[in-house]
Amino acid sequence: MALIDQENTTDRIDLTIGGMTCASCAMRIEKRLNKLDGVTASVNYATEKARVDASGPIDPELLIAEVEKAGYTAELPQPPSTEQPAEVDDDPSRPLRDRLLVSIVLTVPVIAMAMIPALQFTNWQWLSLTLAAPVVVWAALPFHLAAWTNLRHGAATMDTLISVGTLAAFGWSIYALFWGTAGEPGMKHPFELTISRMDGSGNIYLEAAAGVTTFILAGRYFEARAKRRSGSALRALLALGAKEVSVVRDGAEVRIPTEDLHAGDLFVVRPGEKIATDGVIEDGTSAVDASMVTGESVPAEVVAGDAVVGGTLNTSGRLTVRATRVGAETQIAQMARMVEDAQSGKAQAQRLADSISGIFVPIVIALAVGTLGFWLGTGEGASAAFTAAVAVLIIACPCALGLATPTALMVGTGRGAQLGILIKGPEVLESTRTIDTVVLDKTGTVTTGRMTLHDVIVAEGEDRATVLRIAGALEDASEHPIARAIADAARTELGALPSVEGFSNTEGLGVHGVVEGRAVVIGREAFLADWSQRLGDLAGPKGEAEAQGRTPVVIGWDGAVRGVLVVADTIKESSAEAVRQIRELGLRPVLLTGDNERAAHAVAATVGIDEVHAEVRPGDKVDVIRRLQAEGRTVAMVGDGVNDAAALAQSDLGLAMGTGTDAAIEASDLTLVRGDLLAVPDAIRLSRRTLGTIKGNLFWAFAYNVVGIPLAAAGLLNPMLAGAAMAFSSVFVVTNSLRLRGFKTLNEGAAS
């Protein structure tokens, strides 16, 4: 292994890999890189990335050269940019889509003419050749190129079988048309279901060649569409920050792009604006909504000297902030790296067909060659020998295999979309079988993430409606989320609210003003104590509210405390039932949150969760997932915030609430559009059912091969019987997949 100077080397290198067509490609690259001294490589087919850890300095060019020797491309990834990327023209799914559409248009009449004798007009076989040739040569070109690459490196994958089988069927059809009897005018394909030996000179297999190509292209197209999303989570994270910022230069405010901001610059954040970058407050007080980053449902009060995080929202006062970290050093950028790290380290999702093809493909090719040699050795003649050999390749061609995954996935994901469940790809389904732990983020997942008024506790002799009306009127003048919750509840319950005079806001403590001739004070207990107003008998109810993890707000006027208003994040009505269903699936629910211990345990007790991890920061959420995985658990994570994105990517199965952020949705494997926690057990059940259908499809597809290959090798396979068997296997796969349309949620009726 070549070593170079430490300044130009690193002990960890990430590479972007190109040219992989299946999971076995990733395995081949990984195996080649791991042969280098001191190198441990992990290649992720889904994200098309390789992570290389080395015990010492290593030249990146050496790694790139090794990947290229294996027949693939590699490059160092470009650093992420906070600018929104222009629309990408080289969408990898676009050429596949074009090939698929052309193939469908050309293949449908070829199959129809081959399978329906009534459509076999004079010289129909030549029209079939004209239509099938572009499909086999142009549309299937990616398979042929991949097969050639595999051949040069002494390997065989499903691409090899697809290429060899389609070319064999096409080549034999050309032989039968030009040198056999299949090209004669008036030739018919009689629909015979008999087993007999023949020389094959009058048979064409164009429908098999074109049909297999089209079916496999369909599967690759849907796969490419799912894989294209892999980088979107990072872009969503980086897009959270403000685009422009007001910097203080020579005593004046100047608007500049955020990327021109430097550490040490002084910038201004007005109410309603995002904080441009990480920094420390120099002047001003406010409440900062950091829920998008920290998961805290209640905005945090900040004063001079407090640190703030870029991307968070200033909800009220004007702040002057000194930038401490910019660009790649900010917390959002670090979270983006965590997402990328977690994605790169995720276990490879082996396609079931690819895992079998490593053994199946070489055996089929060996059987075809052996069949050819056997019949030539017995003196049956070259025509009969080639017929039997080609029949082996044709009957083994993965027609039903090409349908097994995409049809079940299409039907399963289509049904899921109707139920508000979006499944991102077939590799996602494999994790649902093995998960045993479901980690639920609290804010926005188990709870609504919005502050609401839960209770109004009044002092003896006070009227509840009066306390609520006066509190709502005063709080209506404030923009604080807690104030909005009180004002909205008062307006909903009591109607129009009275006006306020002399409103004043003491940041971080409370507000005061005159309502209906009363000098009203609302806020923290200490704030009212400054006005010589004591809790008295209300101290008990206030403490009880705090013990439940709720936020009590005290109101008083005319020298006395009149009531306590209890505000809290609301638990979703469906959460307790969802947790019960999760337990019925044999899974262990875990609550994970950035909120305080009391609030977390109160919520957990309400919905029926025993294990709680509270006061967890964004980076720690990933650590909690890793610790659970280190204990031998297979973990599913449910979340909705940016702070959940890295944990969603690190988990074995990530489920994002569709009401959450784009970063969380893109980092997840499943998206729950409904925003309802009941969608979690539904998603797991649907995913398991879809995976079971795919496995059933693959079993019968291979069973068809196991039965058909010996008949083909014996020279007994009538081409129409082979065509009928292939059609039946395909129809079975499609019909079996369509059963997923009947999947029902537990709330719709009987479990499906």
Stockholm file with secondary structure:
# STOCKHOLM 1.0

chainA/1-752         MALIDQENTTDRIDLTIGGMTCASCAMRIEKRLNKLDGVTASVNYATEKARVDASGPIDPELLIAEVEKAGYTAELPQPPSTEQPAEVDDDPSRPLRDRLLVSIVLTVPVIAMAMIPALQFTNWQWLSLTLAAPVVVWAALPFHLAAWTNLRHGAATMDTLISVGTLAAFGWSIYALFWGTAGEPGMKHPFELTISRMDGSGNIYLEAAAGVTTFILAGRYFEARAKRRSGSALRALLALGAKEVSVVRDGAEVRIPTEDLHAGDLFVVRPGEKIATDGVIEDGTSAVDASMVTGESVPAEVVAGDAVVGGTLNTSGRLTVRATRVGAETQIAQMARMVEDAQSGKAQAQRLADSISGIFVPIVIALAVGTLGFWLGTGEGASAAFTAAVAVLIIACPCALGLATPTALMVGTGRGAQLGILIKGPEVLESTRTIDTVVLDKTGTVTTGRMTLHDVIVAEGEDRATVLRIAGALEDASEHPIARAIADAARTELGALPSVEGFSNTEGLGVHGVVEGRAVVIGREAFLADWSQRLGDLAGPKGEAEAQGRTPVVIGWDGAVRGVLVVADTIKESSAEAVRQIRELGLRPVLLTGDNERAAHAVAATVGIDEVHAEVRPGDKVDVIRRLQAEGRTVAMVGDGVNDAAALAQSDLGLAMGTGTDAAIEASDLTLVRGDLLAVPDAIRLSRRTLGTIKGNLFWAFAYNVVGIPLAAAGLLNPMLAGAAMAFSSVFVVTNSLRLRGFKTLNEGAAS
#=GR chainA/1-752 SS CCCCCGGGCEEEEEEEEECCCSHHHHHHHHHHHHTSTTEEEEEETTTTEEEEEEEEEECHHHHHHHHHHTTCEEECCCCCCSSCCCCCSCCTHHHHHHHHHHHHHHHHHHHHHHHCGGGCCTTHHHHHHHHHHHIIIIITHHHHHHHHHHHHTTCCCHHHHHHHHHHHHHHHHHHHHHTSSTTSTTCCCCCCCCBCCCCCTTCCCHHHHHHHHHHHHHHHHHHHHHHGGGGHHHHHHHTTSCSEEEEEETTEEEEEEGGGCCTTCEEEECTTCBCCSEEEEEECCEEEECHHHHCCSSCEEECTTCEECTTCEECSSCEEEEEEECGGGSHHHHHHHHHHHHHHHSCCCCCHHHHHHHHHHHHHHHHHHHHHHHHHHTTCCHHHHHHHHHHHHHHHSCHHHHHHHHHHHHHHHHHHHHTTEEECCHHHHHHHHHCCEEEEEIIIIIEEEEEEEEEEEECTTCCHHHHHHHHHHHHTTCCCHHHHHHHHHHHHHHCSCCCEEEEEEETTTEEEEEETTEEEEEECHHHHHTTTCCCGGGHHHHHHHHHTTCEEEEEEETTEEEEEEEEEEEECTTHHHHHHHHHHTTCEEEEECSSCHHHHHHHHHHHTCCEEECSCCHHHHHHHHHHHHHTTCCEEEEECSGGGHHHHHHSSEEEEETTSCHHHHHHCSEEETTCCTTHHHHHHHHHHHHHHHHHHHHHHHHHHHHHHHHHHHTTCBCHHHHHHHHHHHHHHHHHHHHGGGGCCCTTTSSCC
#=GC SS_cons         CCCCCGGGCEEEEEEEEECCCSHHHHHHHHHHHHTSTTEEEEEETTTTEEEEEEEEEECHHHHHHHHHHTTCEEECCCCCCSSCCCCCSCCTHHHHHHHHHHHHHHHHHHHHHHHCGGGCCTTHHHHHHHHHHHIIIIITHHHHHHHHHHHHTTCCCHHHHHHHHHHHHHHHHHHHHHTSSTTSTTCCCCCCCCBCCCCCTTCCCHHHHHHHHHHHHHHHHHHHHHHGGGGHHHHHHHTTSCSEEEEEETTEEEEEEGGGCCTTCEEEECTTCBCCSEEEEEECCEEEECHHHHCCSSCEEECTTCEECTTCEECSSCEEEEEEECGGGSHHHHHHHHHHHHHHHSCCCCCHHHHHHHHHHHHHHHHHHHHHHHHHHTTCCHHHHHHHHHHHHHHHSCHHHHHHHHHHHHHHHHHHHHTTEEECCHHHHHHHHHCCEEEEEIIIIIEEEEEEEEEEEECTTCCHHHHHHHHHHHHTTCCCHHHHHHHHHHHHHHCSCCCEEEEEEETTTEEEEEETTEEEEEECHHHHHTTTCCCGGGHHHHHHHHHTTCEEEEEEETTEEEEEEEEEEEECTTHHHHHHHHHHTTCEEEEECSSCHHHHHHHHHHHTCCEEECSCCHHHHHHHHHHHHHTTCCEEEEECSGGGHHHHHHSSEEEEETTSCHHHHHHCSEEETTCCTTHHHHHHHHHHHHHHHHHHHHHHHHHHHHHHHHHHHTTCBCHHHHHHHHHHHHHHHHHHHHGGGGCCCTTTSSCC
//
